[in-house]
């Protein structure tokens, strides 16, 4: 008798508006915090602060330093 190696995945699928492509689409849960848009393939991070919002994940290129402008006063 041969033994099978099985791996089970359970992905969460939610409906939402992707801020990258501005479409109402299905978002597939990669982890509990990160989702991927099925329309454009953009990676989103879920933020919960009174309402659930999905924001694009931005990673700076290697060898660069993130820079944020100061707010005008």
PDB file of N, CA, C and O in Angstrom:
ATOM      1  N   UNK A   1       0.850  -1.180   0.000  1.00  0.00           N
ATOM      2  CA  UNK A   1       0.000   0.000   0.000  1.00  0.00           C
ATOM      3  C   UNK A   1       0.894   1.241   0.000  1.00  0.00           C
ATOM      4  O   UNK A   1       1.844   1.323   0.779  1.00  0.00           O
ATOM      5  N   UNK A   2       0.598   2.181  -0.853  1.00  0.00           N
ATOM      6  CA  UNK A   2       1.396   3.412  -0.930  1.00  0.00           C
ATOM      7  C   UNK A   2       0.743   4.498  -0.091  1.00  0.00           C
ATOM      8  O   UNK A   2      -0.479   4.576   0.026  1.00  0.00           O
ATOM      9  N   UNK A   3       1.586   5.322   0.480  1.00  0.00           N
ATOM     10  CA  UNK A   3       1.102   6.412   1.331  1.00  0.00           C
ATOM     11  C   UNK A   3       1.096   7.695   0.514  1.00  0.00           C
ATOM     12  O   UNK A   3       2.083   8.014  -0.149  1.00  0.00           O
ATOM     13  N   UNK A   4      -0.011   8.434   0.557  1.00  0.00           N
ATOM     14  CA  UNK A   4      -0.124   9.685  -0.196  1.00  0.00           C
ATOM     15  C   UNK A   4       0.222  10.854   0.708  1.00  0.00           C
ATOM     16  O   UNK A   4      -0.206  10.913   1.861  1.00  0.00           O
ATOM     17  N   UNK A   5       0.994  11.778   0.175  1.00  0.00           N
ATOM     18  CA  UNK A   5       1.261  13.027   0.877  1.00  0.00           C
ATOM     19  C   UNK A   5       0.257  14.053   0.378  1.00  0.00           C
ATOM     20  O   UNK A   5       0.240  14.393  -0.806  1.00  0.00           O
ATOM     21  N   UNK A   6      -0.564  14.536   1.270  1.00  0.00           N
ATOM     22  CA  UNK A   6      -1.573  15.509   0.865  1.00  0.00           C
ATOM     23  C   UNK A   6      -1.366  16.813   1.617  1.00  0.00           C
ATOM     24  O   UNK A   6      -0.972  16.831   2.783  1.00  0.00           O
ATOM     25  N   UNK A   7      -1.642  17.888   0.921  1.00  0.00           N
ATOM     26  CA  UNK A   7      -1.568  19.216   1.504  1.00  0.00           C
ATOM     27  C   UNK A   7      -2.916  19.878   1.287  1.00  0.00           C
ATOM     28  O   UNK A   7      -3.442  19.867   0.174  1.00  0.00           O
ATOM     29  N   UNK A   8      -3.476  20.450   2.333  1.00  0.00           N
ATOM     30  CA  UNK A   8      -4.779  21.097   2.226  1.00  0.00           C
ATOM     31  C   UNK A   8      -4.606  22.594   2.410  1.00  0.00           C
ATOM     32  O   UNK A   8      -3.922  23.051   3.326  1.00  0.00           O
ATOM     33  N   UNK A   9      -5.240  23.348   1.521  1.00  0.00           N
ATOM     34  CA  UNK A   9      -5.246  24.798   1.611  1.00  0.00           C
ATOM     35  C   UNK A   9      -6.674  25.255   1.824  1.00  0.00           C
ATOM     36  O   UNK A   9      -7.612  24.699   1.253  1.00  0.00           O
ATOM     37  N   UNK A  10      -6.823  26.264   2.643  1.00  0.00           N
ATOM     38  CA  UNK A  10      -8.138  26.847   2.852  1.00  0.00           C
ATOM     39  C   UNK A  10      -7.982  28.360   2.672  1.00  0.00           C
ATOM     40  O   UNK A  10      -7.435  29.041   3.539  1.00  0.00           O
ATOM     41  N   UNK A  11      -8.459  28.869   1.559  1.00  0.00           N
ATOM     42  CA  UNK A  11      -8.310  30.292   1.247  1.00  0.00           C
ATOM     43  C   UNK A  11      -9.621  31.020   1.526  1.00  0.00           C
ATOM     44  O   UNK A  11     -10.705  30.506   1.247  1.00  0.00           O
ATOM     45  N   UNK A  12      -9.504  32.206   2.074  1.00  0.00           N
ATOM     46  CA  UNK A  12     -10.678  33.036   2.307  1.00  0.00           C
ATOM     47  C   UNK A  12     -10.881  33.908   1.075  1.00  0.00           C
ATOM     48  O   UNK A  12      -9.939  34.535   0.591  1.00  0.00           O
ATOM     49  N   UNK A  13     -12.100  33.948   0.574  1.00  0.00           N
ATOM     50  CA  UNK A  13     -12.442  34.775  -0.578  1.00  0.00           C
ATOM     51  C   UNK A  13     -13.496  35.770  -0.136  1.00  0.00           C
ATOM     52  O   UNK A  13     -14.541  35.388   0.392  1.00  0.00           O
ATOM     53  N   UNK A  14     -13.217  37.058  -0.354  1.00  0.00           N
ATOM     54  CA  UNK A  14     -14.147  38.113   0.030  1.00  0.00           C
ATOM     55  C   UNK A  14     -14.402  39.012  -1.173  1.00  0.00           C
ATOM     56  O   UNK A  14     -13.600  39.060  -2.107  1.00  0.00           O
ATOM     57  N   UNK A  15     -15.514  39.716  -1.142  1.00  0.00           N
ATOM     58  CA  UNK A  15     -15.822  40.710  -2.158  1.00  0.00           C
ATOM     59  C   UNK A  15     -15.410  42.070  -1.639  1.00  0.00           C
ATOM     60  O   UNK A  15     -15.599  42.370  -0.460  1.00  0.00           O
ATOM     61  N   UNK A  16     -14.849  42.894  -2.506  1.00  0.00           N
ATOM     62  CA  UNK A  16     -14.444  44.226  -2.092  1.00  0.00           C
ATOM     63  C   UNK A  16     -14.015  45.052  -3.288  1.00  0.00           C
ATOM     64  O   UNK A  16     -13.934  44.554  -4.410  1.00  0.00           O
ATOM     65  N   UNK A  17     -13.741  46.327  -3.031  1.00  0.00           N
ATOM     66  CA  UNK A  17     -13.289  47.227  -4.087  1.00  0.00           C
ATOM     67  C   UNK A  17     -11.774  47.340  -3.995  1.00  0.00           C
ATOM     68  O   UNK A  17     -11.226  47.719  -2.960  1.00  0.00           O
ATOM     69  N   UNK A  18     -11.110  47.007  -5.090  1.00  0.00           N
ATOM     70  CA  UNK A  18      -9.650  47.075  -5.143  1.00  0.00           C
ATOM     71  C   UNK A  18      -9.236  48.522  -5.393  1.00  0.00           C
ATOM     72  O   UNK A  18      -9.673  49.120  -6.376  1.00  0.00           O
ATOM     73  N   UNK A  19      -8.399  49.100  -4.521  1.00  0.00           N
ATOM     74  CA  UNK A  19      -7.960  50.479  -4.743  1.00  0.00           C
ATOM     75  C   UNK A  19      -6.959  50.613  -5.893  1.00  0.00           C
ATOM     76  O   UNK A  19      -6.727  51.721  -6.375  1.00  0.00           O
ATOM     77  N   UNK A  20      -6.375  49.523  -6.333  1.00  0.00           N
ATOM     78  CA  UNK A  20      -5.412  49.578  -7.430  1.00  0.00           C
ATOM     79  C   UNK A  20      -6.105  49.711  -8.780  1.00  0.00           C
ATOM     80  O   UNK A  20      -5.725  50.558  -9.588  1.00  0.00           O
ATOM     81  N   UNK A  21      -7.124  48.877  -9.037  1.00  0.00           N
ATOM     82  CA  UNK A  21      -7.823  48.909 -10.330  1.00  0.00           C
ATOM     83  C   UNK A  21      -9.212  49.534 -10.240  1.00  0.00           C
ATOM     84  O   UNK A  21      -9.884  49.682 -11.260  1.00  0.00           O
ATOM     85  N   UNK A  22      -9.654  49.903  -9.035  1.00  0.00           N
ATOM     86  CA  UNK A  22     -10.961  50.557  -8.793  1.00  0.00           C
ATOM     87  C   UNK A  22     -12.146  49.703  -9.232  1.00  0.00           C
ATOM     88  O   UNK A  22     -13.191  50.245  -9.591  1.00  0.00           O
ATOM     89  N   UNK A  23     -12.007  48.404  -9.210  1.00  0.00           N
ATOM     90  CA  UNK A  23     -13.083  47.486  -9.577  1.00  0.00           C
ATOM     91  C   UNK A  23     -13.612  46.765  -8.341  1.00  0.00           C
ATOM     92  O   UNK A  23     -12.857  46.466  -7.416  1.00  0.00           O
ATOM     93  N   UNK A  24     -14.925  46.485  -8.335  1.00  0.00           N
ATOM     94  CA  UNK A  24     -15.496  45.601  -7.327  1.00  0.00           C
ATOM     95  C   UNK A  24     -15.208  44.185  -7.784  1.00  0.00           C
ATOM     96  O   UNK A  24     -15.642  43.777  -8.861  1.00  0.00           O
ATOM     97  N   UNK A  25     -14.487  43.443  -6.985  1.00  0.00           N
ATOM     98  CA  UNK A  25     -13.993  42.142  -7.411  1.00  0.00           C
ATOM     99  C   UNK A  25     -13.865  41.201  -6.220  1.00  0.00           C
ATOM    100  O   UNK A  25     -14.156  41.577  -5.084  1.00  0.00           O
ATOM    101  N   UNK A  26     -13.431  39.989  -6.488  1.00  0.00           N
ATOM    102  CA  UNK A  26     -13.153  39.038  -5.423  1.00  0.00           C
ATOM    103  C   UNK A  26     -11.693  39.189  -5.006  1.00  0.00           C
ATOM    104  O   UNK A  26     -10.809  39.361  -5.844  1.00  0.00           O
ATOM    105  N   UNK A  27     -11.460  39.123  -3.709  1.00  0.00           N
ATOM    106  CA  UNK A  27     -10.118  39.206  -3.150  1.00  0.00           C
ATOM    107  C   UNK A  27      -9.826  37.879  -2.456  1.00  0.00           C
ATOM    108  O   UNK A  27     -10.616  37.412  -1.635  1.00  0.00           O
ATOM    109  N   UNK A  28      -8.699  37.281  -2.788  1.00  0.00           N
ATOM    110  CA  UNK A  28      -8.332  35.979  -2.233  1.00  0.00           C
ATOM    111  C   UNK A  28      -7.338  36.195  -1.099  1.00  0.00           C
ATOM    112  O   UNK A  28      -6.333  36.883  -1.272  1.00  0.00           O
ATOM    113  N   UNK A  29      -7.618  35.611   0.054  1.00  0.00           N
ATOM    114  CA  UNK A  29      -6.750  35.743   1.215  1.00  0.00           C
ATOM    115  C   UNK A  29      -5.487  34.931   1.065  1.00  0.00           C
ATOM    116  O   UNK A  29      -5.532  33.709   0.928  1.00  0.00           O
ATOM    117  N   UNK A  30      -4.347  35.623   1.093  1.00  0.00           N
ATOM    118  CA  UNK A  30      -3.054  34.942   1.073  1.00  0.00           C
ATOM    119  C   UNK A  30      -2.690  34.560   2.503  1.00  0.00           C
ATOM    120  O   UNK A  30      -2.270  33.434   2.768  1.00  0.00           O
ATOM    121  N   UNK A  31      -2.857  35.513   3.423  1.00  0.00           N
ATOM    122  CA  UNK A  31      -2.733  35.275   4.861  1.00  0.00           C
ATOM    123  C   UNK A  31      -3.950  35.937   5.488  1.00  0.00           C
ATOM    124  O   UNK A  31      -4.852  36.373   4.772  1.00  0.00           O
ATOM    125  N   UNK A  32      -3.989  36.018   6.815  1.00  0.00           N
ATOM    126  CA  UNK A  32      -5.119  36.672   7.469  1.00  0.00           C
ATOM    127  C   UNK A  32      -5.122  38.183   7.248  1.00  0.00           C
ATOM    128  O   UNK A  32      -6.142  38.843   7.447  1.00  0.00           O
ATOM    129  N   UNK A  33      -3.987  38.721   6.841  1.00  0.00           N
ATOM    130  CA  UNK A  33      -3.841  40.166   6.702  1.00  0.00           C
ATOM    131  C   UNK A  33      -3.678  40.623   5.252  1.00  0.00           C
ATOM    132  O   UNK A  33      -4.014  41.764   4.933  1.00  0.00           O
ATOM    133  N   UNK A  34      -3.169  39.758   4.362  1.00  0.00           N
ATOM    134  CA  UNK A  34      -2.884  40.131   2.986  1.00  0.00           C
ATOM    135  C   UNK A  34      -3.823  39.425   2.022  1.00  0.00           C
ATOM    136  O   UNK A  34      -4.123  38.241   2.176  1.00  0.00           O
ATOM    137  N   UNK A  35      -4.287  40.185   1.012  1.00  0.00           N
ATOM    138  CA  UNK A  35      -5.213  39.673   0.012  1.00  0.00           C
ATOM    139  C   UNK A  35      -4.693  40.006  -1.372  1.00  0.00           C
ATOM    140  O   UNK A  35      -3.886  40.924  -1.525  1.00  0.00           O
ATOM    141  N   UNK A  36      -5.144  39.273  -2.387  1.00  0.00           N
ATOM    142  CA  UNK A  36      -4.763  39.535  -3.772  1.00  0.00           C
ATOM    143  C   UNK A  36      -6.031  39.705  -4.607  1.00  0.00           C
ATOM    144  O   UNK A  36      -6.969  38.914  -4.521  1.00  0.00           O
ATOM    145  N   UNK A  37      -6.025  40.769  -5.420  1.00  0.00           N
ATOM    146  CA  UNK A  37      -7.147  41.065  -6.316  1.00  0.00           C
ATOM    147  C   UNK A  37      -7.133  40.086  -7.483  1.00  0.00           C
ATOM    148  O   UNK A  37      -6.084  39.851  -8.083  1.00  0.00           O
ATOM    149  N   UNK A  38      -8.296  39.510  -7.811  1.00  0.00           N
ATOM    150  CA  UNK A  38      -8.365  38.572  -8.925  1.00  0.00           C
ATOM    151  C   UNK A  38      -8.421  39.287 -10.266  1.00  0.00           C
ATOM    152  O   UNK A  38      -8.170  38.661 -11.296  1.00  0.00           O
ATOM    153  N   UNK A  39      -8.740  40.573 -10.289  1.00  0.00           N
ATOM    154  CA  UNK A  39      -8.822  41.309 -11.542  1.00  0.00           C
ATOM    155  C   UNK A  39      -7.453  41.787 -12.006  1.00  0.00           C
ATOM    156  O   UNK A  39      -7.055  41.517 -13.139  1.00  0.00           O
ATOM    157  N   UNK A  40      -6.726  42.498 -11.139  1.00  0.00           N
ATOM    158  CA  UNK A  40      -5.440  43.080 -11.549  1.00  0.00           C
ATOM    159  C   UNK A  40      -4.236  42.373 -10.936  1.00  0.00           C
ATOM    160  O   UNK A  40      -3.111  42.599 -11.384  1.00  0.00           O
ATOM    161  N   UNK A  41      -4.433  41.531  -9.934  1.00  0.00           N
ATOM    162  CA  UNK A  41      -3.331  40.820  -9.308  1.00  0.00           C
ATOM    163  C   UNK A  41      -2.591  41.626  -8.256  1.00  0.00           C
ATOM    164  O   UNK A  41      -1.535  41.210  -7.780  1.00  0.00           O
ATOM    165  N   UNK A  42      -3.148  42.794  -7.885  1.00  0.00           N
ATOM    166  CA  UNK A  42      -2.505  43.642  -6.884  1.00  0.00           C
ATOM    167  C   UNK A  42      -2.580  43.039  -5.491  1.00  0.00           C
ATOM    168  O   UNK A  42      -3.595  42.453  -5.115  1.00  0.00           O
ATOM    169  N   UNK A  43      -1.508  43.184  -4.731  1.00  0.00           N
ATOM    170  CA  UNK A  43      -1.480  42.718  -3.347  1.00  0.00           C
ATOM    171  C   UNK A  43      -1.998  43.827  -2.441  1.00  0.00           C
ATOM    172  O   UNK A  43      -1.596  44.983  -2.573  1.00  0.00           O
ATOM    173  N   UNK A  44      -2.888  43.471  -1.524  1.00  0.00           N
ATOM    174  CA  UNK A  44      -3.531  44.431  -0.640  1.00  0.00           C
ATOM    175  C   UNK A  44      -3.353  44.005   0.802  1.00  0.00           C
ATOM    176  O   UNK A  44      -3.274  42.816   1.107  1.00  0.00           O
ATOM    177  N   UNK A  45      -3.292  44.992   1.688  1.00  0.00           N
ATOM    178  CA  UNK A  45      -3.206  44.714   3.117  1.00  0.00           C
ATOM    179  C   UNK A  45      -4.516  45.169   3.748  1.00  0.00           C
ATOM    180  O   UNK A  45      -4.986  46.279   3.495  1.00  0.00           O
ATOM    181  N   UNK A  46      -5.097  44.309   4.565  1.00  0.00           N
ATOM    182  CA  UNK A  46      -6.371  44.609   5.206  1.00  0.00           C
ATOM    183  C   UNK A  46      -6.127  45.414   6.475  1.00  0.00           C
ATOM    184  O   UNK A  46      -5.311  45.039   7.318  1.00  0.00           O
ATOM    185  N   UNK A  47      -6.851  46.533   6.599  1.00  0.00           N
ATOM    186  CA  UNK A  47      -6.804  47.358   7.801  1.00  0.00           C
ATOM    187  C   UNK A  47      -8.203  47.403   8.395  1.00  0.00           C
ATOM    188  O   UNK A  47      -9.180  47.629   7.681  1.00  0.00           O
ATOM    189  N   UNK A  48      -8.298  47.188   9.695  1.00  0.00           N
ATOM    190  CA  UNK A  48      -9.593  47.214  10.373  1.00  0.00           C
ATOM    191  C   UNK A  48      -9.552  48.325  11.407  1.00  0.00           C
ATOM    192  O   UNK A  48      -8.858  48.222  12.418  1.00  0.00           O
ATOM    193  N   UNK A  49     -10.294  49.381  11.147  1.00  0.00           N
ATOM    194  CA  UNK A  49     -10.379  50.494  12.082  1.00  0.00           C
ATOM    195  C   UNK A  49     -11.781  51.091  12.003  1.00  0.00           C
ATOM    196  O   UNK A  49     -11.958  52.195  11.487  1.00  0.00           O
ATOM    197  N   UNK A  50     -12.751  50.385  12.499  1.00  0.00           N
ATOM    198  CA  UNK A  50     -14.135  50.818  12.409  1.00  0.00           C
ATOM    199  C   UNK A  50     -14.795  50.301  11.147  1.00  0.00           C
ATOM    200  O   UNK A  50     -15.973  49.943  11.165  1.00  0.00           O
ATOM    201  N   UNK A  51     -14.056  50.257  10.058  1.00  0.00           N
ATOM    202  CA  UNK A  51     -14.511  49.625   8.821  1.00  0.00           C
ATOM    203  C   UNK A  51     -13.328  48.886   8.217  1.00  0.00           C
ATOM    204  O   UNK A  51     -12.177  49.230   8.484  1.00  0.00           O
ATOM    205  N   UNK A  52     -13.598  47.892   7.420  1.00  0.00           N
ATOM    206  CA  UNK A  52     -12.527  47.129   6.794  1.00  0.00           C
ATOM    207  C   UNK A  52     -12.144  47.826   5.501  1.00  0.00           C
ATOM    208  O   UNK A  52     -12.999  48.070   4.650  1.00  0.00           O
ATOM    209  N   UNK A  53     -10.868  48.149   5.347  1.00  0.00           N
ATOM    210  CA  UNK A  53     -10.389  48.749   4.108  1.00  0.00           C
ATOM    211  C   UNK A  53      -9.156  48.000   3.645  1.00  0.00           C
ATOM    212  O   UNK A  53      -8.379  47.486   4.450  1.00  0.00           O
ATOM    213  N   UNK A  54      -8.991  47.947   2.338  1.00  0.00           N
ATOM    214  CA  UNK A  54      -7.867  47.252   1.733  1.00  0.00           C
ATOM    215  C   UNK A  54      -6.974  48.293   1.080  1.00  0.00           C
ATOM    216  O   UNK A  54      -7.439  49.074   0.249  1.00  0.00           O
ATOM    217  N   UNK A  55      -5.697  48.316   1.443  1.00  0.00           N
ATOM    218  CA  UNK A  55      -4.743  49.279   0.918  1.00  0.00           C
ATOM    219  C   UNK A  55      -3.648  48.547   0.157  1.00  0.00           C
ATOM    220  O   UNK A  55      -3.246  47.450   0.544  1.00  0.00           O
ATOM    221  N   UNK A  56      -3.160  49.156  -0.934  1.00  0.00           N
ATOM    222  CA  UNK A  56      -2.095  48.496  -1.706  1.00  0.00           C
ATOM    223  C   UNK A  56      -0.828  48.320  -0.874  1.00  0.00           C
ATOM    224  O   UNK A  56      -0.505  49.152  -0.027  1.00  0.00           O
ATOM    225  N   UNK A  57      -0.129  47.240  -1.127  1.00  0.00           N
ATOM    226  CA  UNK A  57       1.144  46.974  -0.472  1.00  0.00           C
ATOM    227  C   UNK A  57       2.231  47.566  -1.358  1.00  0.00           C
ATOM    228  O   UNK A  57       2.319  47.237  -2.541  1.00  0.00           O
ATOM    229  N   UNK A  58       3.058  48.437  -0.790  1.00  0.00           N
ATOM    230  CA  UNK A  58       4.127  49.073  -1.552  1.00  0.00           C
ATOM    231  C   UNK A  58       5.462  48.662  -0.946  1.00  0.00           C
ATOM    232  O   UNK A  58       5.726  48.915   0.230  1.00  0.00           O
ATOM    233  N   UNK A  59       6.288  48.037  -1.746  1.00  0.00           N
ATOM    234  CA  UNK A  59       7.618  47.621  -1.307  1.00  0.00           C
ATOM    235  C   UNK A  59       8.652  48.432  -2.077  1.00  0.00           C
ATOM    236  O   UNK A  59       8.644  48.414  -3.308  1.00  0.00           O
ATOM    237  N   UNK A  60       9.552  49.151  -1.379  1.00  0.00           N
ATOM    238  CA  UNK A  60      10.580  49.908  -2.090  1.00  0.00           C
ATOM    239  C   UNK A  60      11.597  48.967  -2.737  1.00  0.00           C
ATOM    240  O   UNK A  60      11.863  47.888  -2.207  1.00  0.00           O
ATOM    241  N   UNK A  61      12.167  49.365  -3.878  1.00  0.00           N
ATOM    242  CA  UNK A  61      13.181  48.528  -4.520  1.00  0.00           C
ATOM    243  C   UNK A  61      14.394  48.333  -3.615  1.00  0.00           C
ATOM    244  O   UNK A  61      14.683  49.177  -2.766  1.00  0.00           O
ATOM    245  N   UNK A  62      15.096  47.231  -3.795  1.00  0.00           N
ATOM    246  CA  UNK A  62      16.278  46.942  -2.974  1.00  0.00           C
ATOM    247  C   UNK A  62      17.336  48.012  -3.195  1.00  0.00           C
ATOM    248  O   UNK A  62      17.529  48.487  -4.314  1.00  0.00           O
ATOM    249  N   UNK A  63      18.012  48.383  -2.129  1.00  0.00           N
ATOM    250  CA  UNK A  63      19.064  49.371  -2.205  1.00  0.00           C
ATOM    251  C   UNK A  63      18.580  50.807  -2.127  1.00  0.00           C
ATOM    252  O   UNK A  63      19.382  51.737  -2.218  1.00  0.00           O
ATOM    253  N   UNK A  64      17.258  51.001  -1.958  1.00  0.00           N
ATOM    254  CA  UNK A  64      16.727  52.352  -1.836  1.00  0.00           C
ATOM    255  C   UNK A  64      16.192  52.570  -0.432  1.00  0.00           C
ATOM    256  O   UNK A  64      15.900  51.616   0.289  1.00  0.00           O
ATOM    257  N   UNK A  65      16.068  53.820  -0.056  1.00  0.00           N
ATOM    258  CA  UNK A  65      15.544  54.169   1.246  1.00  0.00           C
ATOM    259  C   UNK A  65      14.197  54.856   1.066  1.00  0.00           C
ATOM    260  O   UNK A  65      14.096  55.769   0.246  1.00  0.00           O
ATOM    261  N   UNK A  66      13.148  54.456   1.801  1.00  0.00           N
ATOM    262  CA  UNK A  66      11.853  55.125   1.653  1.00  0.00           C
ATOM    263  C   UNK A  66      11.966  56.596   2.058  1.00  0.00           C
ATOM    264  O   UNK A  66      12.675  56.948   3.001  1.00  0.00           O
ATOM    265  N   UNK A  67      11.257  57.433   1.329  1.00  0.00           N
ATOM    266  CA  UNK A  67      11.273  58.861   1.592  1.00  0.00           C
ATOM    267  C   UNK A  67       9.833  59.357   1.660  1.00  0.00           C
ATOM    268  O   UNK A  67       9.037  59.077   0.763  1.00  0.00           O
ATOM    269  N   UNK A  68       9.497  60.085   2.707  1.00  0.00           N
ATOM    270  CA  UNK A  68       8.160  60.645   2.861  1.00  0.00           C
ATOM    271  C   UNK A  68       8.298  62.149   2.995  1.00  0.00           C
ATOM    272  O   UNK A  68       9.041  62.641   3.845  1.00  0.00           O
ATOM    273  N   UNK A  69       7.571  62.886   2.144  1.00  0.00           N
ATOM    274  CA  UNK A  69       7.619  64.340   2.206  1.00  0.00           C
ATOM    275  C   UNK A  69       6.926  64.817   3.476  1.00  0.00           C
ATOM    276  O   UNK A  69       6.013  64.163   3.979  1.00  0.00           O
ATOM    277  N   UNK A  70       7.362  65.952   3.983  1.00  0.00           N
ATOM    278  CA  UNK A  70       6.704  66.543   5.132  1.00  0.00           C
ATOM    279  C   UNK A  70       5.427  67.234   4.673  1.00  0.00           C
ATOM    280  O   UNK A  70       5.332  67.715   3.544  1.00  0.00           O
ATOM    281  N   UNK A  71       4.451  67.271   5.570  1.00  0.00           N
ATOM    282  CA  UNK A  71       3.204  67.963   5.288  1.00  0.00           C
ATOM    283  C   UNK A  71       3.445  69.467   5.318  1.00  0.00           C
ATOM    284  O   UNK A  71       4.162  69.958   6.190  1.00  0.00           O
ATOM    285  N   UNK A  72       2.860  70.203   4.381  1.00  0.00           N
ATOM    286  CA  UNK A  72       2.991  71.658   4.448  1.00  0.00           C
ATOM    287  C   UNK A  72       2.232  72.183   5.650  1.00  0.00           C
ATOM    288  O   UNK A  72       1.147  71.700   5.972  1.00  0.00           O
ATOM    289  N   UNK A  73       2.803  73.164   6.304  1.00  0.00           N
ATOM    290  CA  UNK A  73       2.161  73.716   7.509  1.00  0.00           C
ATOM    291  C   UNK A  73       1.453  74.980   7.211  1.00  0.00           C
ATOM    292  O   UNK A  73       0.858  75.580   8.106  1.00  0.00           O
TER     293      UNK A  73
END
